[in-house]
Amino acid sequence: MTCLIDVDTVSKVIKKEKIIDSISCSFEENRIYGLLGRNGAGKTTLMKMMTGQSLPTEGDILINGQSPFDNPTVQSQICFIKESGNFKETMKIKDIIKFAPAYYPNLNKDFALELIETFKLPAHKKVSQLSKGMVSALGISIGIASRAPLTIFDEPYIGMDAAARQTFYDLLLEDYTIHPRTIILSTHLIDEVSNLFQDVYLIDEGKLTLSENIDNLKERSFALKGKKEEILPLLQHVQVLKETAFIGEYTATIYDKDMQLPSLPPTIEKKSLSLQNLMVLLTDQKKEERV
Ligand SMILES: Nc1ncnc2c1ncn2[C@@H]1O[C@H](COP(=O)(O)OP(=O)(O)OP(=O)(O)O)[C@@H](O)[C@H]1O
Protein backbone atom coordinates (compact mmCIF):
# COMPACT_ATOMS: atom_id res chain seq x y z
CA MET A 1 0.00 0.00 0.00
CA THR A 2 1.45 3.41 -0.95
CA CYS A 3 1.41 6.21 1.57
CA LEU A 4 -0.45 9.20 0.19
CA ILE A 5 -0.22 11.63 3.13
CA ASP A 6 2.57 11.80 5.62
CA VAL A 7 1.93 13.93 8.70
CA ASP A 8 5.21 14.30 10.58
CA THR A 9 5.21 15.79 14.13
CA VAL A 10 2.80 18.52 13.14
CA SER A 11 1.73 21.24 15.55
CA LYS A 12 -0.40 24.29 14.92
CA VAL A 13 -0.54 27.33 17.16
CA ILE A 14 -3.34 29.82 16.60
CA LYS A 15 -3.39 33.02 18.66
CA LYS A 16 -0.87 31.55 21.13
CA GLU A 17 -3.03 28.45 21.65
CA LYS A 18 -1.70 25.01 20.63
CA ILE A 19 -4.57 23.62 18.58
CA ILE A 20 -2.68 20.64 17.11
CA ASP A 21 -0.05 19.08 19.33
CA SER A 22 2.70 17.07 17.65
CA ILE A 23 0.59 14.76 15.49
CA SER A 24 2.30 12.08 13.39
CA CYS A 25 0.31 9.74 11.20
CA SER A 26 -0.03 8.58 7.64
CA PHE A 27 -2.90 7.96 5.27
CA GLU A 28 -2.51 5.18 2.72
CA GLU A 29 -3.70 5.27 -0.86
CA ASN A 30 -7.23 4.14 -1.62
CA ARG A 31 -8.51 3.68 1.92
CA ILE A 32 -11.48 5.25 3.70
CA TYR A 33 -10.65 6.96 6.98
CA GLY A 34 -12.89 8.26 9.73
CA LEU A 35 -11.41 11.33 11.39
CA LEU A 36 -13.23 11.60 14.69
CA GLY A 37 -13.18 13.71 17.81
CA ARG A 38 -15.27 16.03 19.91
CA ASN A 39 -16.17 19.60 18.99
CA GLY A 40 -13.06 21.76 18.94
CA ALA A 41 -10.69 18.75 19.02
CA GLY A 42 -8.73 20.09 16.01
CA LYS A 43 -10.03 17.98 13.10
CA THR A 44 -10.76 20.88 10.73
CA THR A 45 -7.46 22.54 11.62
CA LEU A 46 -5.61 19.35 10.67
CA MET A 47 -7.61 18.92 7.45
CA LYS A 48 -6.87 22.52 6.45
CA MET A 49 -3.15 21.81 6.77
CA MET A 50 -3.47 18.52 4.85
CA THR A 51 -5.21 20.33 2.00
CA GLY A 52 -2.69 23.16 1.89
CA GLN A 53 -5.08 25.82 3.17
CA SER A 54 -2.80 26.59 6.08
CA LEU A 55 0.77 25.81 7.13
CA PRO A 56 1.84 23.83 10.20
CA THR A 57 3.59 25.90 12.88
CA GLU A 58 5.95 22.94 13.35
CA GLY A 59 6.44 19.70 11.44
CA ASP A 60 5.68 18.73 7.86
CA ILE A 61 2.76 17.47 5.84
CA LEU A 62 3.61 15.81 2.54
CA ILE A 63 1.22 14.52 -0.11
CA ASN A 64 3.02 12.06 -2.35
CA GLY A 65 6.26 13.58 -1.10
CA GLN A 66 5.30 17.23 -1.75
CA SER A 67 3.93 19.98 0.44
CA PRO A 68 0.32 20.83 -0.54
CA PHE A 69 0.77 24.50 0.43
CA ASP A 70 0.89 26.86 -2.55
CA ASN A 71 1.34 23.84 -4.82
CA PRO A 72 -1.19 23.72 -7.72
CA THR A 73 -0.03 20.26 -8.84
CA VAL A 74 -0.83 18.74 -5.46
CA GLN A 75 -3.97 20.88 -5.03
CA SER A 76 -5.41 19.49 -8.27
CA GLN A 77 -5.37 16.03 -6.68
CA ILE A 78 -7.43 17.16 -3.67
CA CYS A 79 -11.14 17.81 -3.21
CA PHE A 80 -12.01 19.24 0.23
CA ILE A 81 -15.73 19.57 0.92
CA LYS A 82 -16.33 21.59 4.08
CA GLU A 83 -19.51 21.92 6.10
CA SER A 84 -20.21 25.28 4.42
CA GLY A 85 -18.73 27.91 2.13
CA ASN A 86 -17.75 25.54 -0.67
CA PHE A 87 -19.37 27.54 -3.47
CA LYS A 88 -19.95 31.15 -4.50
CA GLU A 89 -23.49 32.14 -3.52
CA THR A 90 -24.08 33.84 -6.88
CA MET A 91 -23.26 30.79 -9.01
CA LYS A 92 -25.89 28.49 -10.50
CA ILE A 93 -25.56 24.74 -9.90
CA LYS A 94 -25.19 24.02 -13.63
CA ASP A 95 -22.32 26.55 -13.88
CA ILE A 96 -20.58 25.09 -10.83
CA ILE A 97 -20.61 21.73 -12.59
CA LYS A 98 -19.51 23.30 -15.87
CA PHE A 99 -16.43 24.92 -14.29
CA ALA A 100 -15.65 22.20 -11.71
CA PRO A 101 -13.21 20.24 -13.94
CA ALA A 102 -10.91 23.29 -13.86
CA TYR A 103 -10.44 22.58 -10.13
CA TYR A 104 -10.90 18.81 -10.15
CA PRO A 105 -9.38 17.34 -13.32
CA ASN A 106 -10.79 13.84 -12.64
CA LEU A 107 -14.36 15.12 -12.24
CA ASN A 108 -16.91 13.35 -14.42
CA LYS A 109 -19.47 15.99 -15.45
CA ASP A 110 -22.15 13.50 -16.53
CA PHE A 111 -21.83 11.69 -13.22
CA ALA A 112 -22.06 15.03 -11.35
CA LEU A 113 -25.27 15.83 -13.24
CA GLU A 114 -26.63 12.37 -12.42
CA LEU A 115 -25.95 12.99 -8.73
CA ILE A 116 -27.64 16.41 -8.91
CA GLU A 117 -30.70 14.65 -10.28
CA THR A 118 -30.54 11.90 -7.64
CA PHE A 119 -30.60 14.57 -4.92
CA LYS A 120 -33.34 16.44 -6.83
CA LEU A 121 -31.34 19.67 -7.00
CA PRO A 122 -32.53 22.46 -9.33
CA ALA A 123 -29.62 22.93 -11.76
CA HIS A 124 -30.79 26.41 -12.88
CA LYS A 125 -30.87 27.88 -9.33
CA LYS A 126 -28.14 29.90 -7.64
CA VAL A 127 -26.49 28.62 -4.46
CA SER A 128 -28.08 31.52 -2.54
CA GLN A 129 -31.53 30.18 -3.54
CA LEU A 130 -30.94 26.67 -2.17
CA SER A 131 -31.93 25.25 1.21
CA LYS A 132 -29.16 24.23 3.67
CA GLY A 133 -29.64 20.54 2.87
CA MET A 134 -29.53 21.27 -0.88
CA VAL A 135 -26.22 23.15 -0.56
CA SER A 136 -24.81 20.18 1.37
CA ALA A 137 -26.10 17.74 -1.30
CA LEU A 138 -24.39 19.89 -3.95
CA GLY A 139 -21.10 19.65 -2.03
CA ILE A 140 -21.48 15.91 -1.68
CA SER A 141 -22.25 15.54 -5.41
CA ILE A 142 -19.12 17.49 -6.37
CA GLY A 143 -17.08 15.58 -3.78
CA ILE A 144 -18.11 12.17 -5.09
CA ALA A 145 -17.97 13.12 -8.79
CA SER A 146 -14.54 14.80 -8.34
CA ARG A 147 -12.92 11.36 -8.09
CA ALA A 148 -9.98 13.26 -6.62
CA PRO A 149 -7.21 10.92 -5.40
CA LEU A 150 -7.62 12.63 -2.01
CA THR A 151 -11.24 13.46 -1.21
CA ILE A 152 -11.99 14.95 2.19
CA PHE A 153 -15.44 15.54 3.63
CA ASP A 154 -15.64 17.65 6.80
CA GLU A 155 -19.15 17.24 8.28
CA PRO A 156 -20.58 17.63 4.77
CA TYR A 157 -24.27 16.97 5.39
CA ILE A 158 -25.61 19.86 7.49
CA GLY A 159 -29.38 20.04 6.93
CA MET A 160 -29.61 16.79 4.97
CA ASP A 161 -32.29 14.38 6.16
CA ALA A 162 -31.57 10.75 7.10
CA ALA A 163 -32.67 9.39 3.71
CA ALA A 164 -30.43 11.83 1.80
CA ARG A 165 -27.49 10.99 4.09
CA GLN A 166 -28.00 7.28 3.44
CA THR A 167 -28.03 8.01 -0.31
CA PHE A 168 -24.69 9.82 0.16
CA TYR A 169 -23.11 6.85 1.97
CA ASP A 170 -24.41 4.37 -0.63
CA LEU A 171 -23.25 6.45 -3.62
CA LEU A 172 -19.86 7.16 -2.08
CA LEU A 173 -19.21 3.48 -1.41
CA GLU A 174 -20.51 2.40 -4.82
CA ASP A 175 -18.30 4.90 -6.67
CA TYR A 176 -15.29 4.20 -4.41
CA THR A 177 -15.57 0.50 -5.27
CA ILE A 178 -15.24 1.28 -8.98
CA HIS A 179 -12.88 4.26 -8.63
CA PRO A 180 -10.83 3.74 -5.45
CA ARG A 181 -9.28 6.83 -3.89
CA THR A 182 -8.30 8.03 -0.43
CA ILE A 183 -11.33 9.34 1.39
CA ILE A 184 -11.27 11.07 4.77
CA LEU A 185 -14.61 11.67 6.41
CA SER A 186 -14.97 13.74 9.55
CA THR A 187 -18.30 13.23 11.24
CA HIS A 188 -20.19 13.22 14.52
CA LEU A 189 -22.78 10.74 13.19
CA ILE A 190 -20.35 7.93 13.85
CA ASP A 191 -22.58 4.87 13.96
CA GLU A 192 -24.35 5.96 10.78
CA VAL A 193 -21.12 5.81 8.78
CA SER A 194 -18.97 3.37 10.71
CA ASN A 195 -19.55 0.69 8.06
CA LEU A 196 -17.76 2.88 5.52
CA PHE A 197 -14.57 3.29 7.52
CA GLN A 198 -11.56 1.06 7.08
CA ASP A 199 -9.47 3.00 9.60
CA VAL A 200 -10.33 5.38 12.40
CA TYR A 201 -8.21 8.26 13.68
CA LEU A 202 -9.29 9.94 16.90
CA ILE A 203 -8.18 13.45 17.84
CA ASP A 204 -8.63 14.58 21.41
CA GLU A 205 -7.61 18.10 22.47
CA GLY A 206 -5.21 18.43 19.54
CA LYS A 207 -3.51 15.07 20.04
CA LEU A 208 -3.90 11.90 18.00
CA THR A 209 -5.01 9.45 20.68
CA LEU A 210 -5.98 6.50 18.49
CA SER A 211 -5.28 5.26 14.99
CA GLU A 212 -6.68 1.83 14.35
CA ASN A 213 -8.13 -0.46 11.77
CA ILE A 214 -11.93 -0.63 12.20
CA ASP A 215 -12.03 -4.43 12.50
CA ASN A 216 -9.48 -4.33 15.31
CA LEU A 217 -11.46 -1.64 17.08
CA LYS A 218 -14.68 -3.63 16.87
CA GLU A 219 -13.00 -6.82 18.01
CA ARG A 220 -11.21 -5.18 20.94
CA SER A 221 -13.88 -3.01 22.53
CA PHE A 222 -16.74 -4.48 24.53
CA ALA A 223 -18.53 -4.65 27.87
CA LEU A 224 -18.15 -7.48 30.36
CA LYS A 225 -21.14 -8.18 32.56
CA GLY A 226 -21.24 -10.45 35.62
CA LYS A 227 -19.95 -10.73 39.17
CA LYS A 228 -17.46 -8.01 40.11
CA GLU A 229 -15.13 -10.44 41.91
CA GLU A 230 -14.94 -12.57 38.75
CA ILE A 231 -14.40 -9.67 36.33
CA LEU A 232 -11.93 -7.47 38.28
CA PRO A 233 -8.97 -9.90 38.13
CA LEU A 234 -9.32 -9.98 34.32
CA LEU A 235 -8.84 -6.24 33.93
CA GLN A 236 -5.15 -5.97 34.80
CA HIS A 237 -3.83 -5.32 31.29
CA VAL A 238 -6.78 -3.73 29.51
CA GLN A 239 -8.00 -0.14 29.36
CA VAL A 240 -11.13 0.16 31.52
CA LEU A 241 -13.31 2.90 30.05
CA LYS A 242 -16.28 2.67 32.36
CA GLU A 243 -17.55 0.66 35.31
CA THR A 244 -21.09 0.40 36.60
CA ALA A 245 -22.73 -1.68 39.32
CA PHE A 246 -26.43 -2.29 39.67
CA ILE A 247 -28.09 -4.67 42.15
CA GLY A 248 -25.14 -7.01 42.38
CA GLU A 249 -24.43 -6.95 38.65
CA TYR A 250 -21.19 -5.37 37.58
CA THR A 251 -20.29 -4.12 34.08
CA ALA A 252 -16.84 -3.07 32.89
CA THR A 253 -16.55 -1.47 29.46
CA ILE A 254 -13.08 -2.05 28.12
CA TYR A 255 -10.73 -1.44 25.22
CA ASP A 256 -8.35 -4.38 24.93
CA LYS A 257 -5.85 -2.77 22.56
CA ASP A 258 -3.16 -5.42 22.83
CA MET A 259 -5.52 -8.42 23.07
CA GLN A 260 -4.46 -9.16 26.65
CA LEU A 261 -7.80 -10.36 28.00
CA PRO A 262 -7.69 -14.03 29.05
CA SER A 263 -10.50 -16.34 27.94
CA LEU A 264 -13.77 -15.73 29.76
CA PRO A 265 -15.71 -18.15 31.97
CA PRO A 266 -19.32 -18.77 30.83
CA THR A 267 -20.64 -16.76 33.81
CA ILE A 268 -19.33 -13.53 32.24
CA GLU A 269 -21.36 -12.04 29.41
CA LYS A 270 -19.48 -10.21 26.65
CA LYS A 271 -21.37 -7.51 24.74
CA SER A 272 -20.04 -5.61 21.74
CA LEU A 273 -19.78 -1.83 21.80
CA SER A 274 -20.79 0.60 19.07
CA LEU A 275 -18.03 2.75 17.58
CA GLN A 276 -19.89 5.86 18.72
CA ASN A 277 -19.97 4.63 22.34
CA LEU A 278 -16.31 3.74 22.18
CA MET A 279 -15.38 7.20 20.87
CA VAL A 280 -17.47 8.91 23.57
CA LEU A 281 -15.82 6.85 26.30
CA LEU A 282 -12.31 7.33 24.91
CA THR A 283 -12.76 11.10 24.90
CA ASP A 284 -14.68 11.34 28.17
CA GLN A 285 -12.93 13.97 30.24
CA LYS A 286 -14.54 12.94 33.53
CA LYS A 287 -13.12 9.44 33.86
CA GLU A 288 -15.49 7.24 35.87
CA GLU A 289 -14.56 6.54 39.45
CA ARG A 290 -14.09 2.87 40.34
CA VAL A 291 -17.36 1.51 41.77
N1 LIG B 1 -8.91 31.02 13.28
C1 LIG B 1 -8.99 30.62 14.54
N2 LIG B 1 -8.82 31.50 15.57
C2 LIG B 1 -8.88 31.10 16.86
N3 LIG B 1 -9.12 29.82 17.22
C3 LIG B 1 -9.31 28.92 16.27
C4 LIG B 1 -9.26 29.26 14.88
N4 LIG B 1 -9.47 28.13 14.15
C5 LIG B 1 -9.67 27.14 15.05
N5 LIG B 1 -9.57 27.60 16.31
C6 LIG B 1 -9.72 26.82 17.55
O1 LIG B 1 -9.09 25.59 17.35
C7 LIG B 1 -9.79 24.56 18.05
C8 LIG B 1 -10.03 23.43 17.06
O2 LIG B 1 -10.95 23.86 16.07
P1 LIG B 1 -11.36 22.91 14.88
O3 LIG B 1 -12.32 23.66 14.02
O4 LIG B 1 -10.15 22.37 14.25
O5 LIG B 1 -12.12 21.73 15.66
P2 LIG B 1 -12.98 20.51 15.11
O6 LIG B 1 -12.41 19.28 15.73
O7 LIG B 1 -13.04 20.56 13.63
O8 LIG B 1 -14.39 20.82 15.77
P3 LIG B 1 -15.90 20.54 15.25
O9 LIG B 1 -16.11 19.06 15.38
O10 LIG B 1 -16.71 21.32 16.23
O11 LIG B 1 -16.00 21.05 13.85
C9 LIG B 1 -11.04 25.19 18.62
O12 LIG B 1 -10.81 25.48 19.98
C10 LIG B 1 -11.17 26.48 17.84
O13 LIG B 1 -11.77 27.48 18.62
Ligand as a Chemical Component Dictionary entry (heavy atoms), coordinates in Angstrom:
data_LIG
# 
_chem_comp.id                   LIG 
_chem_comp.type                 NON-POLYMER 
_chem_comp.pdbx_formal_charge   0 
_chem_comp.three_letter_code    LIG 
# 
loop_
_chem_comp_atom.comp_id 
_chem_comp_atom.atom_id 
_chem_comp_atom.alt_atom_id 
_chem_comp_atom.type_symbol 
_chem_comp_atom.charge 
_chem_comp_atom.model_Cartn_x 
_chem_comp_atom.model_Cartn_y 
_chem_comp_atom.model_Cartn_z 
_chem_comp_atom.pdbx_ordinal 
LIG N1  N1  N 0 -8.909  31.022 13.280 1  
LIG C1  C1  C 0 -8.994  30.623 14.540 2  
LIG N2  N2  N 0 -8.816  31.501 15.569 3  
LIG C2  C2  C 0 -8.883  31.097 16.856 4  
LIG N3  N3  N 0 -9.124  29.824 17.225 5  
LIG C3  C3  C 0 -9.307  28.917 16.272 6  
LIG C4  C4  C 0 -9.256  29.259 14.882 7  
LIG N4  N4  N 0 -9.472  28.131 14.155 8  
LIG C5  C5  C 0 -9.669  27.140 15.049 9  
LIG N5  N5  N 0 -9.570  27.603 16.308 10 
LIG C6  C6  C 0 -9.725  26.825 17.549 11 
LIG O1  O1  O 0 -9.087  25.595 17.351 12 
LIG C7  C7  C 0 -9.788  24.561 18.046 13 
LIG C8  C8  C 0 -10.035 23.427 17.063 14 
LIG O2  O2  O 0 -10.946 23.858 16.072 15 
LIG P1  P1  P 0 -11.359 22.906 14.876 16 
LIG O3  O3  O 0 -12.315 23.664 14.019 17 
LIG O4  O4  O 0 -10.146 22.373 14.246 18 
LIG O5  O5  O 0 -12.116 21.725 15.663 19 
LIG P2  P2  P 0 -12.978 20.506 15.113 20 
LIG O6  O6  O 0 -12.411 19.282 15.728 21 
LIG O7  O7  O 0 -13.042 20.561 13.626 22 
LIG O8  O8  O 0 -14.390 20.816 15.766 23 
LIG P3  P3  P 0 -15.904 20.544 15.247 24 
LIG O9  O9  O 0 -16.111 19.063 15.377 25 
LIG O10 O10 O 0 -16.713 21.322 16.229 26 
LIG O11 O11 O 0 -15.997 21.050 13.852 27 
LIG C9  C9  C 0 -11.042 25.191 18.619 28 
LIG O12 O12 O 0 -10.807 25.482 19.980 29 
LIG C10 C10 C 0 -11.166 26.484 17.838 30 
LIG O13 O13 O 0 -11.770 27.483 18.618 31 
# 
loop_
_chem_comp_bond.comp_id 
_chem_comp_bond.atom_id_1 
_chem_comp_bond.atom_id_2 
_chem_comp_bond.value_order 
_chem_comp_bond.pdbx_ordinal 
LIG N1  C1  SING 1  
LIG C1  N2  SING 2  
LIG C1  C4  DOUB 3  
LIG N2  C2  DOUB 4  
LIG C2  N3  SING 5  
LIG N3  C3  DOUB 6  
LIG C3  C4  SING 7  
LIG C3  N5  SING 8  
LIG C4  N4  SING 9  
LIG N4  C5  DOUB 10 
LIG C5  N5  SING 11 
LIG N5  C6  SING 12 
LIG C6  O1  SING 13 
LIG C6  C10 SING 14 
LIG O1  C7  SING 15 
LIG C7  C8  SING 16 
LIG C7  C9  SING 17 
LIG C8  O2  SING 18 
LIG O2  P1  SING 19 
LIG P1  O3  DOUB 20 
LIG P1  O4  SING 21 
LIG P1  O5  SING 22 
LIG O5  P2  SING 23 
LIG P2  O6  DOUB 24 
LIG P2  O7  SING 25 
LIG P2  O8  SING 26 
LIG O8  P3  SING 27 
LIG P3  O9  DOUB 28 
LIG P3  O10 SING 29 
LIG P3  O11 SING 30 
LIG C9  O12 SING 31 
LIG C9  C10 SING 32 
LIG C10 O13 SING 33 
# 
